[in-house]
Amino acid sequence: MNQPFTPILLADCNRQSSRKRARRGASEGEKGRITIHRSPPATPRAARRWLGSAAVAAVCFALMRAGLPPAQAAAAGNWYERGKLGLFDHYCFGGSAYAETIYPNGALPVDLNQCANAFNAQQLADDASAFGVDYVILTAMHANLNLLYPSAKMDHWRPGHSANRDVIQACIDALKPKGIKLALYIHATDGTDFTPADQLATGWNNATNHYAVWNAFINDIFAELGNRYGTNLDGYWLDMVFSSEFQTRIDKTRLKATMLLGNADRILIGNGARADGSDGPEYSSLEYYPPDSDTVGVASQIATIASAGNWWATLPAGRNGAKYTPEQLFRSTVIQASASARGGIAWDAGSYCGGGWEDGVKAMFLGLAAYLQGVSESIRGTYPSTSYILAPGTHLSGLSKGIAATKSADDKYEYIHVLNPPTGSALKLPRPSDGKRFGSAIRLNNGHPLTLLQDNAGVTLTLPGSETWSPVDTVLKLTASDSGLKEINDTDPGITYTGAWGHSTARGAGDYFDDVHYTTANGDSFQYSFTGAGVAVIMPTSPDYGSMVFSLDGALAATNTAYSVSYQPQQTLFIATNLAYGAHRLKGVKTGGVWFQVDAIQYWGASRAVLVEPPAVSGGQLRAGYSGTPKGGYRVDRSTALAGPWELGWTNLVAGSDGTFELADSVVSSLSACFYRVSP
C-alpha cells in the first residue's frame, strides 16, 4: 500500500506490492491476472468445480490464498461481517523514508509531532458519518513505523518515532458517539524503512532463533497498543501478511495472541492473509483497483483507492482528487456487498494535515451516501444472497441477468439490484438456488408493488405502469413466502448419500438445475434431516427406473416405483403432509430396477390448506374446496391422468371468499384430462 496508484486492466484483479516505495522510483507494481473458469464435467459422475488460475505475481498469490468460495450466509454476524462500507484514511508521516500526507497547500509537515497535532479527528468523524460508512480504518503507523500516539515501548526501542499527541484516542472520542467502529492499520514487517542503526537495534536482519529480537520488538509495540485502547479499539488491518518477510520472520501464533490483548473480540484483518486463519488474522483483505467502467466482487474485504492520487493526500488544493464518480462507487459497493460477508469494501482517501480532503473527494463520497438513501436496507447489515449467488470474480459487465443480490439477516427479504437493466419492463430470473419462494415484491425506493410470477421456470418481476429501470441501480425487495416452502437441489450438502452414487450434470432433460444423483445398486440410500411439517421427494421416472422405500423418523412411510412409459422429469415420488412441526429425518432406499435418481427435495413449515373435494374446471379456471388456512405460494401437483403420475407445477393460489381456491390453467379443460392436489 506504500506506492503510487496504478489502475488495473479491465479483466485484471491486481495487487500492488507495498514493498515498492515511491521514494525509490519504483516502477508499476507487481501485477497478476486471475480468471475463474467453469469446468464442464467429463463424465456423469464429475461434479462442476470452480477453478482459479493465477499468474505468479504476488497479487494473485494473495488472492488465491484468501480463497474464493461461493458467497454464503455469514456464520457469526459480528460488526465486521455486517459492515459493508468502510472509510480508509491513510494519514501518516513518512519522515526520512519518503513524503506522505501533505497540507492543502502542498507543504509537508516538518516532523511527526506537527503531523499529529494537525490531525482533525472531529472533522474525520463528521465526514465519516455524512458519508454513511460503517467503520473507519486509520493508520496508527505506516512508513518507518512512525506512531500517531505516545509510546513508551517505541521510545525504548527507537526514540523519536512516536507522537506526543494521542491521535488514536482523539479518533475514538469522535467516532464512538456516532456509532462508527474503528480499526487501525498496523505493520509488522516495515524494517526495510529503518536506518541501519534502527535495524540493528530491533533485530531486523538478525535471524537468530527465528528473528527473536524483531519479534520481541514488534510484540512489545502491539501489546502496548492493544492494552492502551482495550475494547475501544474494534479491529486491526495488518498489512503485508502475504509478503515473504511476514512468512519467514514473524511468529504468527504469538503475534495473534498479542493483537487480541485488551479486547478478545477484536477483529483481525490481514492484507493477503490465508482464508484458513493460519496467518493469524481470521479475515483476509485484498488491495484492488476497479477500472472506471467495471468492477468485480471478491469473497474477502476489498481495500481500494478512491483518490486520484495515492493512499495518502498527495494532491494540493486546486487539483481534482476524485478517482471515481458517485455512481461508480455505489455500484462497486453493491457488487461487493453481494459477494462478501467480510467487511464489504473500504474506500481509501487520505485526509489533509489540518483536515479535509483533496478536491472532489468529499463530493464523491456524499454522492455515494445520496445513492444509499432510500435503499440502504438492501446493503447495510445484509448478507450475500443464497438465492442468486454472485460467484467471486464476477465483473459488473458479466452479471448473470444483470443483477447482484443480497438478503436480510433474518432471511425474510431478498434484495435484487438491477445493475444492467433488461429491455422492457420485465426481469426474468432463474429459480432461486436455495429453493426460496416469494410472496410479494416492491420497488424499494418508492414502495410501488411489482407483478411477481414464480413458477418452475423461475421468477418474473414486472415494473408497474410506465415506470422504467434506473441506469444506476433499481432495487427490488422480495418478501419470502410465509408458507415456508423450500426446495433444495440434489447437490445440497445436507443430503447424505450412502453407497455408490454418481452425479450426472448438463443433462438437458428438464431436471431441476439440470442434474441428478443416481445409483444402480440395491440398498444404496439417501437421508435428509429437516425442520418442518411436510416433505416431498422429486425424481425423474422412466421405463428402466426401479422401486424404492421411504421412511420418516425411522418408520416405513411408503413404497413407490419410478417406472413410467417414457422419461418424465421432476415427478413427486413421495410426499408427506400434516406432520407434527419439528425435526424429521427422511430416508430413501433403492430396492429394485436399474436406476434410482434423486433430483430435489421440498419441505415446508406448518400445514396449510389442501384440497378436500374434487375440483371443478370450467374454461381453464379451477375451483376446489379446502381445509386449513389459505396462503400464497402453494405447490400444485397435476396428474396427466386420473391414476397419475404426478406432474409438478407451481402457482400462487388465490383464496376465494366461499372456501375455494382458484387458479387459471390453460392446459386443463376437463376433469378427464387431470386432477390436482395442493400443498404448501
C-alpha positions as CSV (number, residue, x, y, z in Angstrom):
1,M,0.0,0.0,0.0
2,N,3.0,2.2,0.0
3,Q,3.3,3.0,-3.7
4,P,1.7,5.3,-6.3
5,F,-1.6,4.2,-7.6
6,T,-1.7,2.3,-10.9
7,P,-5.0,1.3,-12.4
8,I,-5.7,-2.3,-13.4
9,L,-6.7,-3.6,-16.8
10,L,-10.4,-4.4,-17.3
11,A,-10.1,-8.2,-16.7
12,D,-7.4,-8.0,-14.1
13,C,-7.7,-8.5,-10.4
14,N,-4.4,-6.9,-9.3
15,R,-2.5,-6.4,-6.2
16,Q,0.4,-4.0,-5.9
17,S,3.3,-4.7,-3.6
18,S,3.7,-2.3,-0.7
19,R,7.4,-3.1,-0.7
20,K,7.9,-0.8,-3.7
21,R,8.3,2.7,-2.4
22,A,7.6,5.9,-4.4
23,R,10.8,7.3,-2.9
24,R,12.8,4.6,-4.6
25,G,11.4,5.4,-8.0
26,A,9.6,2.1,-8.2
27,S,8.0,1.1,-11.4
28,E,4.5,-0.2,-11.8
29,G,3.6,-2.6,-9.0
30,E,3.7,-6.3,-9.4
31,K,0.7,-7.4,-11.3
32,G,-1.2,-10.7,-11.9
33,R,-4.3,-11.9,-13.5
34,I,-6.8,-14.3,-12.1
35,T,-9.6,-15.8,-14.1
36,I,-12.4,-18.0,-12.8
37,H,-13.3,-20.9,-15.1
38,R,-16.3,-23.2,-15.1
39,S,-15.1,-26.7,-15.9
40,P,-17.7,-28.9,-17.6
41,P,-17.9,-32.4,-16.2
42,A,-16.1,-35.1,-18.2
43,T,-18.5,-37.9,-17.1
44,P,-21.9,-38.0,-15.4
45,R,-20.0,-38.6,-12.1
46,A,-18.0,-35.5,-12.4
47,A,-19.1,-32.5,-10.3
48,R,-18.9,-29.0,-11.5
49,R,-16.0,-27.2,-10.0
50,W,-14.8,-23.6,-9.7
51,L,-11.2,-23.4,-10.8
52,G,-8.9,-20.5,-10.3
53,S,-5.8,-19.9,-12.4
54,A,-3.2,-17.2,-11.4
55,A,0.0,-15.7,-12.5
56,V,3.0,-16.0,-10.3
57,A,2.7,-12.3,-9.3
58,A,2.3,-11.5,-5.6
59,V,-1.1,-10.0,-6.2
60,C,-2.7,-13.2,-7.4
61,F,-0.8,-15.4,-5.0
62,A,-2.5,-13.4,-2.2
63,L,-5.9,-13.6,-3.9
64,M,-5.7,-17.4,-4.1
65,R,-4.6,-17.6,-0.5
66,A,-7.6,-15.6,0.5
67,G,-9.9,-18.2,-1.1
68,L,-12.8,-17.9,-3.5
69,P,-15.7,-19.8,-2.0
70,P,-19.3,-19.1,-3.2
71,A,-21.0,-16.4,-1.2
72,Q,-22.8,-17.9,1.7
73,A,-24.6,-16.6,4.8
74,A,-22.3,-15.3,7.4
75,A,-21.9,-17.6,10.4
76,A,-21.0,-15.2,13.2
77,G,-22.6,-11.9,12.2
78,N,-20.2,-9.6,14.0
79,W,-19.9,-5.9,13.2
80,Y,-17.3,-6.6,10.5
81,E,-19.3,-9.2,8.7
82,R,-22.4,-6.9,8.8
83,G,-20.3,-3.9,7.7
84,K,-20.5,-3.2,4.0
85,L,-18.9,0.2,3.7
86,G,-15.6,1.5,5.3
87,L,-13.5,4.6,5.0
88,F,-9.8,4.0,4.9
89,D,-7.8,7.2,6.0
90,H,-4.1,7.0,5.3
91,Y,-2.8,9.8,7.5
92,C,0.9,9.4,8.1
93,F,4.3,11.0,8.5
94,G,6.9,9.4,6.2
95,G,9.9,11.0,7.9
96,S,13.2,10.1,6.3
97,A,11.6,7.2,4.4
98,Y,9.6,9.3,1.9
99,A,7.0,12.1,1.6
100,E,3.4,11.3,2.7
101,T,0.5,13.3,4.0
102,I,0.6,17.0,2.9
103,Y,-1.2,20.2,3.8
104,P,-3.7,21.6,1.3
105,N,-1.0,24.0,0.0
106,G,1.2,21.1,-0.8
107,A,3.6,21.6,2.1
108,L,4.8,18.6,4.2
109,P,4.8,18.6,8.0
110,V,8.2,19.3,9.4
111,D,8.1,16.4,11.8
112,L,5.9,13.7,13.4
113,N,4.6,15.9,16.1
114,Q,3.4,18.6,13.7
115,C,1.7,16.0,11.6
116,A,-0.1,14.5,14.7
117,N,-1.1,17.9,16.0
118,A,-2.6,18.9,12.7
119,F,-4.9,15.8,12.6
120,N,-8.6,16.8,12.7
121,A,-10.3,13.9,14.4
122,Q,-13.7,15.6,14.7
123,Q,-13.9,16.5,11.1
124,L,-13.0,12.9,10.1
125,A,-15.8,11.7,12.3
126,D,-18.3,14.2,11.0
127,D,-17.4,13.4,7.4
128,A,-17.5,9.6,8.0
129,S,-21.0,9.9,9.4
130,A,-22.1,12.1,6.5
131,F,-20.6,9.5,4.1
132,G,-22.6,6.8,5.7
133,V,-19.8,4.4,6.5
134,D,-20.0,1.6,9.0
135,Y,-16.3,1.7,10.1
136,V,-13.1,3.7,9.7
137,I,-9.6,2.3,9.3
138,L,-6.9,4.7,10.4
139,T,-3.1,4.4,10.1
140,A,-1.7,4.0,13.6
141,M,1.7,3.7,11.9
142,H,3.0,3.5,8.4
143,A,6.3,4.1,6.7
144,N,9.3,3.9,9.1
145,L,6.7,2.9,11.8
146,N,6.1,6.5,13.0
147,L,3.4,6.1,15.6
148,L,0.5,8.6,15.9
149,Y,0.3,8.2,19.7
150,P,2.7,8.3,22.6
151,S,4.6,5.1,23.1
152,A,7.0,4.2,25.9
153,K,7.8,1.0,24.1
154,M,8.8,2.7,20.9
155,D,10.8,5.3,22.9
156,H,12.7,2.3,24.4
157,W,13.5,0.6,21.1
158,R,13.6,3.6,18.7
159,P,13.4,7.0,20.4
160,G,11.8,9.8,18.4
161,H,9.3,7.7,16.4
162,S,6.1,8.2,18.5
163,A,4.0,11.4,18.6
164,N,3.3,13.4,21.7
165,R,-0.4,13.8,20.8
166,D,-2.7,10.7,21.1
167,V,-4.4,10.8,17.7
168,I,-5.9,7.4,18.2
169,Q,-7.8,8.4,21.4
170,A,-9.0,11.5,19.7
171,C,-10.5,9.4,16.9
172,I,-12.1,7.1,19.4
173,D,-13.7,10.0,21.2
174,A,-15.0,11.5,18.0
175,L,-16.2,8.3,16.3
176,K,-17.7,6.4,19.2
177,P,-20.7,8.7,19.8
178,K,-21.6,8.3,16.1
179,G,-21.6,4.5,16.4
180,I,-18.8,4.1,13.9
181,K,-16.3,1.3,14.5
182,L,-12.5,2.0,14.5
183,A,-9.9,-0.4,13.2
184,L,-6.2,0.6,13.0
185,Y,-3.8,0.0,10.1
186,I,-0.6,-1.7,11.6
187,H,2.5,-3.1,10.1
188,A,4.7,-5.9,11.4
189,T,7.4,-6.0,8.7
190,D,8.5,-2.5,7.9
191,G,12.1,-2.8,9.0
192,T,13.3,-2.1,5.4
193,D,12.5,1.6,6.0
194,F,14.6,1.7,9.2
195,T,18.1,3.3,9.4
196,P,20.9,0.8,9.7
197,A,21.2,1.7,13.4
198,D,17.5,1.0,14.0
199,Q,17.6,-2.2,12.1
200,L,20.5,-3.3,14.3
201,A,18.6,-2.3,17.5
202,T,15.4,-4.1,16.5
203,G,17.0,-7.2,15.1
204,W,15.5,-6.7,11.6
205,N,18.3,-8.6,9.9
206,N,19.1,-10.9,12.8
207,A,17.8,-14.4,12.0
208,T,18.9,-15.9,15.3
209,N,16.2,-18.0,17.0
210,H,13.7,-17.2,14.2
211,Y,14.2,-13.4,14.4
212,A,13.7,-13.4,18.1
213,V,14.7,-9.8,18.6
214,W,12.4,-8.5,15.9
215,N,9.5,-10.5,17.2
216,A,10.2,-9.1,20.7
217,F,10.2,-5.6,19.3
218,I,7.0,-5.8,17.3
219,N,5.1,-7.7,20.0
220,D,6.1,-5.0,22.5
221,I,4.7,-2.3,20.3
222,F,1.4,-4.2,19.5
223,A,0.9,-5.3,23.2
224,E,1.2,-1.7,24.4
225,L,-1.2,-0.6,21.6
226,G,-3.9,-3.2,22.3
227,N,-3.8,-2.8,26.1
228,R,-3.8,1.0,25.8
229,Y,-7.1,1.2,23.9
230,G,-8.8,-2.0,25.1
231,T,-12.3,-2.6,23.9
232,N,-12.5,0.9,22.4
233,L,-10.3,-0.5,19.6
234,D,-12.5,-2.7,17.4
235,G,-10.0,-4.1,14.9
236,Y,-6.6,-4.2,13.2
237,W,-5.9,-4.1,9.5
238,L,-2.5,-5.8,9.3
239,D,-0.5,-5.0,6.1
240,M,1.8,-7.3,4.0
241,V,0.7,-10.6,5.5
242,F,1.3,-12.3,2.2
243,S,4.9,-11.0,2.0
244,S,8.0,-13.2,2.3
245,E,9.2,-11.1,5.3
246,F,6.0,-11.8,7.2
247,Q,6.0,-15.5,6.3
248,T,9.7,-16.1,7.3
249,R,10.2,-13.7,10.2
250,I,7.0,-13.5,12.2
251,D,5.9,-15.8,15.0
252,K,2.3,-15.8,13.9
253,T,0.8,-17.6,16.9
254,R,2.5,-15.2,19.3
255,L,1.5,-12.1,17.2
256,K,-2.1,-13.2,17.0
257,A,-2.3,-13.5,20.8
258,T,-0.7,-10.1,21.2
259,M,-3.1,-8.4,18.8
260,L,-6.0,-9.6,20.9
261,L,-4.7,-8.1,24.1
262,G,-7.2,-5.7,25.6
263,N,-10.1,-7.0,23.5
264,A,-10.5,-10.7,22.9
265,D,-13.3,-9.9,20.3
266,R,-11.1,-7.6,18.3
267,I,-11.4,-8.2,14.5
268,L,-8.1,-9.2,12.9
269,I,-7.9,-8.5,9.1
270,G,-4.8,-9.4,7.2
271,N,-3.8,-8.0,3.8
272,G,-3.4,-11.2,1.7
273,A,-3.9,-13.5,4.7
274,R,-4.8,-17.1,4.1
275,A,-8.5,-17.8,4.4
276,D,-7.9,-20.7,6.9
277,G,-6.6,-18.3,9.5
278,S,-3.2,-19.9,9.6
279,D,-1.5,-16.5,9.2
280,G,-3.2,-15.2,12.4
281,P,-5.9,-12.9,11.1
282,E,-9.2,-14.6,10.7
283,Y,-10.2,-12.3,7.8
284,S,-8.4,-11.5,4.6
285,S,-8.4,-8.3,2.7
286,L,-7.2,-7.5,-0.8
287,E,-6.0,-4.4,-2.4
288,Y,-7.9,-4.0,-5.6
289,Y,-8.3,-1.2,-8.1
290,P,-11.5,-1.2,-10.1
291,P,-11.3,0.4,-13.5
292,D,-13.7,3.2,-14.3
293,S,-16.2,1.2,-16.3
294,D,-16.2,-2.1,-14.5
295,T,-15.8,-3.7,-11.1
296,V,-15.6,-7.2,-9.6
297,G,-16.8,-8.8,-6.4
298,V,-14.5,-11.0,-4.3
299,A,-15.1,-13.2,-1.3
300,S,-12.9,-11.1,1.1
301,Q,-12.9,-7.5,2.0
302,I,-11.6,-5.1,-0.7
303,A,-9.5,-2.1,0.2
304,T,-9.1,0.3,-2.7
305,I,-8.1,3.9,-3.5
306,A,-10.9,6.3,-4.3
307,S,-8.4,9.2,-4.6
308,A,-6.8,10.1,-7.9
309,G,-3.5,10.5,-6.2
310,N,-2.2,7.9,-3.7
311,W,-3.3,6.1,-0.5
312,W,-2.5,9.3,1.4
313,A,-3.1,13.0,0.5
314,T,-0.6,14.0,-2.2
315,L,-2.6,16.4,-4.4
316,P,-2.7,20.1,-3.3
317,A,-5.9,22.1,-3.4
318,G,-6.9,23.0,-6.9
319,R,-6.3,19.6,-8.4
320,N,-9.1,17.1,-8.7
321,G,-8.6,14.2,-6.3
322,A,-11.8,12.2,-7.1
323,K,-10.9,9.0,-8.9
324,Y,-14.5,7.8,-9.5
325,T,-18.0,9.1,-9.8
326,P,-20.5,8.6,-7.0
327,E,-22.3,6.1,-9.3
328,Q,-19.2,4.0,-9.8
329,L,-18.6,4.0,-6.0
330,F,-22.2,3.0,-5.3
331,R,-22.3,0.2,-7.9
332,S,-18.9,-1.2,-6.7
333,T,-20.2,-1.1,-3.2
334,V,-23.4,-3.0,-4.2
335,I,-21.4,-5.7,-6.0
336,Q,-19.0,-6.2,-3.1
337,A,-22.0,-6.4,-0.6
338,S,-23.4,-9.2,-2.9
339,A,-20.2,-11.1,-3.0
340,S,-18.7,-10.8,0.5
341,A,-19.9,-11.1,4.1
342,R,-16.5,-10.0,5.3
343,G,-16.2,-6.2,5.5
344,G,-17.6,-5.2,2.1
345,I,-15.4,-2.5,0.6
346,A,-13.2,0.1,2.3
347,W,-12.7,3.2,0.2
348,D,-9.5,4.9,0.8
349,A,-8.8,8.7,0.7
350,G,-6.2,10.3,2.9
351,S,-7.2,13.4,4.8
352,Y,-5.0,16.6,4.7
353,C,-2.9,17.8,7.5
354,G,-5.4,20.1,9.2
355,G,-8.4,18.2,8.0
356,G,-10.4,18.0,4.8
357,W,-9.9,16.1,1.6
358,E,-8.4,16.6,-1.9
359,D,-10.7,18.4,-4.3
360,G,-13.8,16.4,-5.3
361,V,-13.3,13.6,-2.8
362,K,-15.9,14.8,-0.3
363,A,-18.5,15.5,-3.0
364,M,-17.8,12.0,-4.4
365,F,-18.4,10.3,-1.0
366,L,-21.5,12.5,-0.3
367,G,-22.8,11.4,-3.7
368,L,-22.3,7.8,-2.7
369,A,-24.3,8.5,0.5
370,A,-27.1,10.0,-1.5
371,Y,-27.4,6.9,-3.6
372,L,-27.6,4.8,-0.4
373,Q,-30.5,6.8,0.9
374,G,-33.8,5.0,0.4
375,V,-32.1,1.7,-0.4
376,S,-29.7,1.4,2.5
377,E,-31.5,-1.6,4.0
378,S,-30.6,-3.6,0.9
379,I,-26.9,-3.1,1.7
380,R,-26.4,-2.4,5.4
381,G,-26.5,-5.4,7.7
382,T,-27.2,-7.8,4.8
383,Y,-25.5,-10.9,3.6
384,P,-24.8,-12.2,0.1
385,S,-27.9,-13.8,-1.4
386,T,-28.2,-17.6,-1.3
387,S,-31.0,-17.5,-3.9
388,Y,-28.9,-15.7,-6.5
389,I,-25.3,-16.3,-5.7
390,L,-22.7,-14.0,-7.1
391,A,-19.6,-16.0,-7.9
392,P,-16.4,-14.3,-6.7
393,G,-14.6,-12.8,-9.7
394,T,-17.7,-11.8,-11.5
395,H,-17.4,-8.4,-13.2
396,L,-20.2,-5.8,-13.4
397,S,-20.3,-6.3,-17.2
398,G,-20.7,-10.1,-16.7
399,L,-23.5,-10.2,-14.2
400,S,-26.0,-13.0,-14.9
401,K,-29.3,-11.4,-15.8
402,G,-27.7,-8.1,-15.0
403,I,-28.3,-8.4,-11.2
404,A,-26.5,-8.7,-7.9
405,A,-28.4,-9.7,-4.8
406,T,-28.3,-9.5,-1.0
407,K,-30.6,-10.8,1.7
408,S,-31.7,-9.7,5.1
409,A,-30.1,-11.2,8.2
410,D,-33.3,-13.0,9.1
411,D,-33.7,-14.3,5.5
412,K,-37.1,-12.8,5.2
413,Y,-36.2,-10.4,2.4
414,E,-34.3,-10.7,-0.9
415,Y,-32.9,-7.6,-2.5
416,I,-32.4,-7.7,-6.2
417,H,-30.0,-5.0,-7.5
418,V,-30.7,-4.5,-11.2
419,L,-27.4,-3.0,-12.4
420,N,-27.7,-3.9,-16.0
421,P,-31.4,-3.4,-16.8
422,P,-33.3,-5.7,-19.2
423,T,-35.1,-4.5,-22.3
424,G,-38.7,-3.9,-21.5
425,S,-40.4,-3.8,-18.1
426,A,-40.0,-7.5,-17.1
427,L,-37.0,-9.0,-15.4
428,K,-36.8,-12.8,-15.8
429,L,-34.7,-14.6,-13.2
430,P,-33.9,-18.4,-12.9
431,R,-35.1,-20.5,-10.0
432,P,-33.6,-19.5,-6.7
433,S,-30.7,-21.7,-5.8
434,D,-31.9,-22.2,-2.3
435,G,-35.5,-23.1,-3.3
436,K,-36.9,-19.9,-1.8
437,R,-40.5,-18.9,-2.6
438,F,-41.5,-15.3,-2.8
439,G,-44.9,-13.9,-1.9
440,S,-44.6,-10.2,-3.0
441,A,-42.2,-7.7,-4.4
442,I,-41.9,-3.9,-4.3
443,R,-39.5,-1.3,-5.8
444,L,-37.6,-0.3,-2.7
445,N,-37.1,3.4,-3.2
446,N,-40.8,4.2,-3.7
447,G,-42.6,1.2,-2.3
448,H,-44.6,0.6,-5.5
449,P,-45.7,-3.1,-5.9
450,L,-44.4,-5.2,-8.8
451,T,-46.1,-8.0,-10.5
452,L,-44.4,-11.2,-9.3
453,L,-44.8,-14.6,-11.1
454,Q,-42.9,-17.6,-9.8
455,D,-43.2,-21.0,-11.4
456,N,-41.0,-23.9,-12.1
457,A,-39.1,-22.0,-14.7
458,G,-38.1,-19.1,-12.4
459,V,-39.2,-15.7,-11.2
460,T,-40.5,-12.9,-13.4
461,L,-40.7,-9.3,-11.9
462,T,-42.6,-6.6,-13.9
463,L,-42.4,-2.9,-13.2
464,P,-45.8,-1.2,-12.6
465,G,-47.3,1.2,-15.1
466,S,-44.9,3.4,-17.0
467,E,-42.0,3.0,-14.6
468,T,-38.6,2.4,-16.1
469,W,-35.3,0.9,-14.8
470,S,-32.7,3.2,-13.2
471,P,-29.4,3.2,-15.2
472,V,-27.6,3.1,-11.8
473,D,-29.4,0.5,-9.8
474,T,-33.1,-0.4,-9.4
475,V,-33.5,-2.2,-6.1
476,L,-36.4,-4.7,-5.8
477,K,-37.4,-6.0,-2.4
478,L,-38.9,-9.5,-2.4
479,T,-40.6,-11.0,0.6
480,A,-40.2,-14.7,1.2
481,S,-43.5,-16.6,1.2
482,D,-44.8,-17.3,4.7
483,S,-45.7,-20.8,3.6
484,G,-42.1,-21.6,4.4
485,L,-41.6,-23.7,1.4
486,K,-38.0,-24.7,0.5
487,E,-36.7,-26.6,-2.4
488,I,-33.2,-27.9,-2.4
489,N,-31.2,-29.4,-5.2
490,D,-29.7,-32.9,-5.1
491,T,-26.3,-31.3,-4.5
492,D,-27.3,-29.8,-1.2
493,P,-24.7,-30.6,1.4
494,G,-27.5,-31.6,3.9
495,I,-28.3,-34.7,1.8
496,T,-26.2,-37.7,2.8
497,Y,-25.7,-40.4,0.1
498,T,-24.7,-43.9,1.2
499,G,-23.3,-46.3,-1.4
500,A,-22.0,-46.0,-5.0
501,W,-23.8,-42.8,-6.0
502,G,-22.8,-40.7,-9.1
503,H,-23.7,-37.2,-10.1
504,S,-25.0,-36.5,-13.6
505,T,-24.9,-32.9,-14.9
506,A,-25.8,-30.9,-18.0
507,R,-28.4,-33.5,-18.9
508,G,-30.8,-31.3,-20.9
509,A,-33.8,-33.4,-19.8
510,G,-35.7,-30.9,-17.8
511,D,-34.4,-31.9,-14.3
512,Y,-34.2,-29.4,-11.5
513,F,-31.0,-27.5,-12.0
514,D,-30.3,-29.9,-14.9
515,D,-28.7,-32.5,-12.7
516,V,-29.4,-35.6,-10.6
517,H,-27.7,-38.0,-8.2
518,Y,-28.0,-41.6,-9.3
519,T,-27.2,-45.2,-8.3
520,T,-27.8,-48.7,-9.7
521,A,-27.1,-50.7,-6.5
522,N,-30.0,-52.0,-4.5
523,G,-29.6,-51.0,-0.9
524,D,-28.0,-47.6,-1.7
525,S,-29.8,-44.8,0.2
526,F,-30.0,-41.1,0.9
527,Q,-31.0,-39.2,4.0
528,Y,-32.1,-35.7,4.7
529,S,-32.9,-34.0,8.0
530,F,-35.3,-31.0,8.0
531,T,-37.4,-29.0,10.4
532,G,-41.0,-28.6,9.2
533,A,-44.4,-30.1,8.8
534,G,-44.2,-31.7,5.3
535,V,-41.7,-33.1,2.8
536,A,-41.7,-34.2,-0.8
537,V,-39.0,-36.1,-2.9
538,I,-38.7,-35.1,-6.6
539,M,-37.3,-37.6,-9.0
540,P,-37.5,-38.4,-12.7
541,T,-39.4,-41.5,-13.9
542,S,-38.6,-43.8,-16.9
543,P,-39.1,-47.3,-18.2
544,D,-36.0,-48.7,-16.6
545,Y,-36.3,-46.9,-13.3
546,G,-36.9,-49.1,-10.2
547,S,-38.6,-49.3,-6.9
548,M,-37.8,-47.7,-3.6
549,V,-39.0,-47.4,0.0
550,F,-39.2,-44.2,2.0
551,S,-39.1,-43.8,5.8
552,L,-39.7,-40.9,8.1
553,D,-38.1,-40.8,11.5
554,G,-37.2,-44.5,11.2
555,A,-40.7,-45.7,10.4
556,L,-41.7,-47.0,7.0
557,A,-43.7,-44.4,5.2
558,A,-44.2,-45.6,1.6
559,T,-43.1,-47.9,-1.1
560,N,-43.1,-46.5,-4.6
561,T,-41.8,-47.0,-8.2
562,A,-40.2,-44.6,-10.6
563,Y,-41.4,-46.6,-13.6
564,S,-43.2,-44.7,-16.4
565,V,-43.6,-45.4,-20.1
566,S,-41.3,-42.5,-21.0
567,Y,-38.8,-40.2,-19.3
568,Q,-40.7,-37.7,-17.1
569,P,-38.6,-35.2,-15.1
570,Q,-39.4,-33.7,-11.7
571,Q,-42.0,-36.1,-10.6
572,T,-43.3,-36.2,-6.9
573,L,-42.4,-39.8,-5.9
574,F,-43.0,-39.3,-2.2
575,I,-45.0,-36.7,-0.2
576,A,-45.8,-36.4,3.5
577,T,-48.1,-33.7,4.8
578,N,-49.6,-32.8,8.1
579,L,-46.6,-33.9,10.1
580,A,-46.1,-32.6,13.6
581,Y,-44.0,-29.5,13.1
582,G,-40.4,-30.1,14.2
583,A,-37.3,-32.0,13.3
584,H,-37.7,-35.0,11.0
585,R,-35.4,-37.4,9.2
586,L,-36.3,-38.6,5.7
587,K,-34.6,-41.7,4.1
588,G,-35.0,-43.3,0.7
589,V,-33.6,-46.8,-0.2
590,K,-33.3,-48.3,-3.7
591,T,-35.0,-51.8,-3.8
592,G,-35.3,-52.7,-7.4
593,G,-34.9,-51.9,-11.1
594,V,-31.9,-50.5,-12.9
595,W,-31.8,-46.8,-11.9
596,F,-32.6,-44.8,-8.8
597,Q,-32.2,-41.0,-9.0
598,V,-32.7,-38.0,-6.7
599,D,-33.4,-34.6,-8.2
600,A,-34.7,-32.3,-5.4
601,I,-36.3,-32.3,-2.0
602,Q,-39.0,-29.9,-0.9
603,Y,-40.1,-29.2,2.7
604,W,-42.3,-26.7,4.4
605,G,-43.4,-25.3,7.7
606,A,-46.8,-25.6,9.4
607,S,-49.5,-27.5,7.5
608,R,-51.5,-25.4,5.1
609,A,-54.7,-25.8,3.1
610,V,-55.2,-28.9,1.0
611,L,-58.0,-29.9,-1.4
612,V,-60.6,-32.0,0.2
613,E,-63.2,-32.3,-2.7
614,P,-62.9,-32.9,-6.4
615,P,-62.0,-29.8,-8.3
616,A,-64.3,-28.3,-10.9
617,V,-62.8,-26.9,-14.1
618,S,-64.5,-24.6,-16.4
619,G,-62.8,-22.6,-19.1
620,G,-59.4,-23.1,-17.6
621,Q,-60.5,-21.9,-14.1
622,L,-60.1,-24.4,-11.3
623,R,-62.2,-24.2,-8.1
624,A,-62.0,-26.5,-5.2
625,G,-62.9,-26.7,-1.5
626,Y,-60.1,-26.6,1.0
627,S,-59.3,-27.2,4.7
628,G,-56.8,-25.3,6.6
629,T,-55.6,-21.7,6.2
630,P,-55.2,-20.5,2.6
631,K,-51.9,-18.9,1.9
632,G,-49.9,-17.9,-1.2
633,G,-47.0,-19.9,-2.6
634,Y,-48.6,-23.4,-2.7
635,R,-47.3,-26.3,-4.6
636,V,-49.7,-27.8,-7.1
637,D,-49.3,-31.4,-8.3
638,R,-51.1,-32.0,-11.6
639,S,-51.7,-35.5,-12.9
640,T,-51.7,-36.3,-16.6
641,A,-54.3,-39.0,-16.0
642,L,-56.6,-39.9,-13.0
643,A,-54.1,-42.6,-11.9
644,G,-51.1,-40.4,-12.3
645,P,-48.2,-40.0,-12.5
646,W,-48.0,-36.7,-10.8
647,E,-46.6,-33.8,-12.8
648,L,-45.1,-30.9,-10.8
649,G,-46.4,-27.4,-11.4
650,W,-46.1,-24.2,-9.4
651,T,-48.5,-21.3,-8.9
652,N,-49.7,-18.8,-6.3
653,L,-53.2,-19.8,-5.5
654,V,-55.9,-17.3,-4.7
655,A,-58.3,-18.0,-1.9
656,G,-61.9,-17.4,-2.8
657,S,-64.4,-15.9,-0.4
658,D,-66.6,-19.1,-0.5
659,G,-64.0,-21.5,0.8
660,T,-62.4,-22.3,-2.6
661,F,-59.1,-22.0,-4.3
662,E,-58.9,-20.6,-7.7
663,L,-56.2,-20.8,-10.3
664,A,-56.1,-20.4,-14.0
665,D,-54.6,-23.2,-16.0
666,S,-54.7,-23.0,-19.8
667,V,-53.6,-26.7,-20.0
668,V,-56.7,-28.1,-18.3
669,S,-60.2,-28.0,-19.8
670,S,-61.9,-31.0,-18.3
671,L,-61.6,-33.4,-15.4
672,S,-60.9,-36.3,-17.7
673,A,-57.6,-34.7,-18.5
674,C,-56.2,-34.4,-15.0
675,F,-56.8,-33.6,-11.4
676,Y,-54.9,-31.7,-8.7
677,R,-53.7,-31.9,-5.2
678,V,-52.4,-28.8,-3.4
679,S,-49.9,-28.5,-0.5
680,P,-47.8,-25.6,0.8
